[in-house]
Amino acid sequence: MAEIRFITDRDKLSPISEAYRAIRTNLQFAAAGEGQVKTIGFTSALPSEGKSTTVGNLAIVIAQDSKRVLLIDCDLRRPIVHRSFGLPNRGLTNCFADGLELTDVIQHGVYPGLDVVTAGPIPPNPAELLGSPKMQELLKSVEDDYDYILLDLPPILVVTDAAVIGSKADGVILVVGSGDISPDEAKQAKDLLEKGRTNILGVVLNKVPQRQHGSYYYYYYYDENHEKHKKQR
């Protein structure tokens, strides 16, 4: 099974890895301001915006900060975490089908400090499973074992699953692929999350073009006033 080498592991000094460390810092500030922010869902408006790559890289960079991290693939319709990490796909849905505990399907030490639960076999009723009391019990059962539990959720405009499970998390981050969706689609995704009573922690703007001049890299970020700035590395 093929495995992707995530950039936060492959090139820790790259501007992209630095951007993930900035997200990690923002999450730490969010936890300080809002109380416990441990279980965090990640969704996007539509497929192929880089949501799973974002949550995978972020899981690694949080673990690099000596935190205990559990990444759970909750996209039970088009799971990808097992392929990204090169893992056997015995995971979350096996807990429902075979009566297992979440601890029975955790794959330990995928990266130092990072454990993973893959999605498992695709079920006929993903939304019902994710919204069930059993799902809440599974998350609760490992809450004390990790500093962060990251949930890779399905795209919010495609299915209702993200809103269903997102309401059980401490917060949700919306990943937006630059140039992939329209402003109206991004707003619609935000509205659906709010209607599902999820706590939106913020937005990650993904796939922002980099510019390279000589030996320097330039990348762009937005400040709290939504003004665009260029940073050189």
Summary of the structure (lengths in Angstrom):
residues: 233
radius of gyration: 17.2
end to end distance: 35.3
largest distance: 57.2
contacts: 760
relative contact order: 0.19
helix: 38%
strand: 23%
